[in-house]
Amino acid sequence: MSAQPSMSHLSLHRLFIHTILLVTCFITVFPLVWMVSSAFTPNDLITAKAIRFWPENPTLANFTEASSRHPIWMWLWNSILTATLITVGKLLLAVPAGFAFGRMEFPGKQPLFWFVIATMSFPSVLAIIPTYIGVVKLQAFDTYGAMIIPSIPYIGFYVFYMRQAFRSLPGSMFEAAKIDGSGLWRQFTEIGIPNVIPAIAALSVISFMGAWNIYLWGQLVLEDSFKKTLTTGIATFADLEGTGQSWGPLMATSLLSIVPVLVIFLFAQRYIVDALAPGIDER
Amino acid sequence: MHSRFRSLAPYLFVGPAVLSVAIFLYGPLLASALLSVLDWNLLSADISFVGTKNYATVFSNVDFRTAAWNTVLYCVILIPAQIILPLLLALMIHSVRKSPMQGIYRGSLFLPTILAYSVAGVAWSWLFNPVNGLFNEIFGYFGFPPSRWHTDPNLALLCVCLVTFWKTFGLNMLLWLAALANLPHELREASQLDGASPRRHFFTISLPLMTPTAFFISVTTFFHVLDDIVGVIDVLTHGGPAGRSSSLLYFLWQQGLRFFQFGPASAVAMIIILLVLIVTWLQFRVAEKRVHYG
């Protein structure tokens, strides 16, 4: 037994690992590849073959067909609107709370912190019935407010993450401001926030992608086709018409719903990875 | 005046967050507890106290018992899979971390995690499609008879597991990767000098050092599995055929919001909360003995 494996053994081993990873990646991504190629393939050709990597007779017909049957561009707008407002709402709640929990001392701090953090373990379906009753009683059914407002308070992780971000700033940063007689509000807006921009960016991206993909709650409170978001619209699309005849338009609409999150993911991958798994890219 | 503001200020910062979770998360939880002992529907004005009747209704419902048993199966299949397979993938990616392929592996394996359930449902209902679907093509190639996959009573639950795994394993993989990246690499060099095999090094040094991550992953995976399967069930099988792929949370969803049985559905909510509390308590008890905090 030698401590150092020989060079050829080592590279064979690495080749083996690369092969397994490549195959796994291929299998993982395949359903999406098929979705993209089907979105551009004429509807009557789609089910003819089980495996397709590249569209046959490429066409945009599925997109025009989908938009003639359903208001998909309105769905796109609704998705952008609701995801943006939910994200803004979450940040407005979580950033100041994170600052107070991270940088201030006050009676009841620990219990209040745990009160907020414990909600991370609430399954999202658990609150759904009383919230739904509330929406119906307030006659808010089928409004953007019903979609947006109850989706905001799932902030346990956000508060935790912002508290970590503010806590990691050096105390000396704030000492000078205190000596100058700056109030807490100015310490928060002029020193705190500018120094945690990467953390806020990471949470914005995570929140936007999560809100973009809200499905069950949207299914429940949005009934008017013009109010639906892309992800809830797709489900009605599939349910109403059965998947049999309309794979093409369905794939086109699904692709439309993936593109924005995909673009954000590609550009902001670093931020997301760093928020979810800090330290991963340090070496 | 100024000093009073100073002492009140922290509460102004945390107030909105605390109030919003109190109103929208704890409020509904208490409301569910109340609804679970009442007989009431949205339309009628009569509300009556019925004690444990809703709980009795739920326990005598055969669909509830199927859903409860399925939830056990989902946990037994998915929790170990969601912990161990992402660890294996993370170990492989970590071992080739100096290769330019690393980012591509990580990105493409994380990709399904960013998709909506409805999109995942659309893609997979095609893969499972009995006519010309990919699964039947592949299995047919090896001589298996065609199957109905997610609409087959014996396979529906496994299909939900597969799609849930595909849709969510990326997060745990990232968490494991971060834990591996944060291990002090001097330790690997030291045990290499001692002649320890990589496997021995992993089990005796790396894994014990990663117990806080392992604990975090095992706790959150339990919550996520309960939550994630609901979306997949709704887009793929609607709990069918004949309730064979339903789960407790999906049963709650159906009872409450498809059949408007608020009382029984809220009773299910209380049962789920009790379950979550018990499992979390057990996990913390085990952790007290096993987890090394570095």
Interface residues (C-beta under 8 A of the other chain):
Chain A: M1 A3 Q4 R14 I17 H18 I20 L21 T24 C25 T28 V29 P31 L32 W34 M35 S38 T47 A48 K49 A50 I51 L92 L93 A94 P96 A97 F99 A100 F101 M104 E105 F106 K109 L112 F115 V116 T119 M120 S121 F122 P123 S124 V125 L126 A127 I128 I129 P130 T131 Y132 I133 G134 V136 I149 P150 I152 P153 Y154 I155 G156 V159 L184 W185 F188 M209 W212 N213 Y215 L216 Q219 L220 L230 T231 T232 I234 A235 A238 T243 W247 L250 M251 S254 S257 I258 V261 L262 F265 L266 Q269 V273 L276 A277 P278 G279 I280 D281 E282 R283
Chain B: R6 S7 A9 P10 Y11 F13 V14 P16 A17 V18 S20 V21 A22 I23 F24 L25 Y26 G27 P28 L29 A31 S32 L35 L42 L89 M92 I93 S95 V96 R97 S99 M101 G103 I104 Y105 R106 G107 S108 L109 L111 P112 I114 L115 A116 Y117 S118 V119 A120 G121 V122 A123 W124 S125 W126 L127 N129 V131 N132 G133 L134 N136 E137 I138 W166 L171 L174 L175 L177 A178 A181 N182 Q192 L193 D194 G195 V219 F223 L226 D227 V230 G231 D234 V235 L249 L252 W253 G256 L257 F262 A265 S266 A269 I272 I273 V276 T280
